[in-house]
Amino acid sequence: MPDAAEQAITSTNAVSLKRTFFRTLAMLIFLMVIAINYKQLLQHYSAFSLANAMTHIEPEHLLSQGLMLDLTHFALVVFILHACWALVITLSCRPWFVISSNDNVKTQIWLVLLLLHCILVLSANAYFYPTSLLGFFRGTPLATGITIATLGLLLFANFIYALLGTLASHNRRTNTLFVVSLLVFSLVPIYLFTRNTNTPVFSTSSDRPNIFIIGIDGLRPDHLAYRGADTSLAPALNQLLSKSLIYDRTYTPQGRTFVAWMGVLSGLYPTNNGARFNLAPPELINKPFPILGLLADAGYQTTYAIDERRFNQIDANYGFDRVIGPKVGAADAIIANVADLPLVNLAINLPLLRNLFPYLYINRAYGKTYDPLLFNHEVLHTLSLDKPNFLAVHFCQLHWPFTSKDFIELDKTRWDGNYNHYMYGEMVRKVDMQVADFIAKLGRRGLLDNAVVYLLSDHGEGFLLSQDRLAATDTEVRTSHPEQPTALNVAAWGHGTNILSQEQSQVVLASLRYRDGKPVNPVGKIDGLFSLIDVAPSIVANLSPTTSETISSKRLKFDGQPLPHDLTQSLRPNDNQRHIFVESSLPVRSINTSFIDDKKVMSETASHYEIREDGRAVMKPESYHNNIQLKQRSVYAGHWQLVMLPKDERLILVDTANKRWHNLSEYAGDAPWETMLDSLCQHYHVDFIDTPRSECSPSFKQSLIRNNSDNARYAKGENSSR
Ligand SMILES: [Zn+2]
């Protein structure tokens, strides 16, 4: 196109058009610089410090080759996009320039056209992406469909007229070629937008069911109807759950997206799959997932899809045939923070152009242009129509910072003074609509004619709500030192930051069995204690006929156990004594004050990260080992949780049924703490090799037992004296 355009420019009045082009380009770049500075004023942090806060990028990381390449690519694409726009404006001036030879008149014509083009782009940006910082026309008559359509058509007609005029002055053969290629170029997007989308239907000779794991980031069970919440917050999810088998008390192995998903897909605890943190060094992680090999052997196409990959780097290296989602890399955070430019926003979701923005397209972290239905569309189009599918898809709209492409209306009935919690609720509505759309489209494609669906969340979210706080027991309050009150952080913002915050680790887990598009499974809540690591063994157990030899040949070993299929399936004798392990990520001090000041929060941890050759942010291996020592660790049994904190001698026993915590050395009840302590020490013994914990020594346990019986006697004596 530039060649032909150049010919067009040189054909008439060459100097003036060429000059106009460079004038236009200079003007657009000047406006872009103003826009970037204007955004800076609004944002209060620089793009770099925001990026630093989010993915721990330090200035020296900019030397990383992969990161430099990604940033250069983005800058180049933005430049070329604006150069093409300058070319369109220049060409549009041509027919008017032919009429007048007066330079002043020409300049005025140019200015008018430039202004109209800028208004069109700004209006369209404000109309389609109203939360853009540069959407100043939002709410004005300029940002309405009718204005944009009228102005767009006028300018388009002007451009086409100019183009045809240019071509008419050229030799006929190249002209025809150029017109044809131009028409194709402009018609392809129109075709893609308006084509008749006959839904292709899934048909397979295999009798194996499609397996869908549908993950929703940060969805708290207590915000759903089955735990007594208002149904209107997530109508579609509640309806789906009312037809599901719900594993009511399910915990994540760790309240972090990547670690939780590693648990889901490996069936192993973090201690055994190597993923103890988000952004863990890839060489320390056991991959690919053996279950994917087994599924591939059984004829499955395996797909992983996620709409925010800043903290979840699962990709083809983990054994998936296909991976959908934005590109993974540290450049994500920087690009997402400077990307908000009208022309870029308008280009991101366009067919053909979207490939130029691998860090921005279907990236929920760039919420200003993220279109939930477009992500659904991408995932659905990747699914095989003749092979059974294994799809693990994760929807991240519910992740902090709880923003979306559209403005959130204020629902005064829901406002509780907690801003983050309010926004979270509103995003629950949005992700509810997205998942409903996704499942409806699976059905329409025949993908639910024979399917197993697991619905889960990767972790909960802490908002310091009053109902989330654990209370100290009377004994704890009484025996605590007056100067040193029972300072224990029992609640925290976010997820993975505090394992005493039950709402951070409790997750949704439910399963459905579809036949002919309808769920046919038993419905209800199943008693027991479950973990996300139970999903992988359940899938393998259902993969009949899977012989035990295949499993052993794939070296399939799981920490989890298959989930029960129905409510009548009697709990195995040891199910009541099942122990579930939950560990924290890095406990971050400033997270307990507020997580709005993410710059401060992350400055505590930023030095733990490095950027690799491929442009990915990764925790430094040496920090990784040190950070493991800072973890909080816990084990659940029945309604009890036993917690070991990193810099606290106390062992904390939590009664989750009554939302109370005890200092174990003051405890006198009948909680099975001895076996819990044994399994906690056993499960994390590798962590304690270099830094042994006195709590795991036999003498410590003996003294606890003595204390325990003393306390019991004391309690009895006290009761009888009453
Ligand atoms: Zn998550």
Boltz pocket constraint, residues with backbone or C-beta under 6 A from the ligand:
constraints:
  - pocket:
      binder: B
      contacts: [[A, 217], [A, 218], [A, 256], [A, 257], [A, 258], [A, 399], [A, 458], [A, 459]]
      max_distance: 6.0
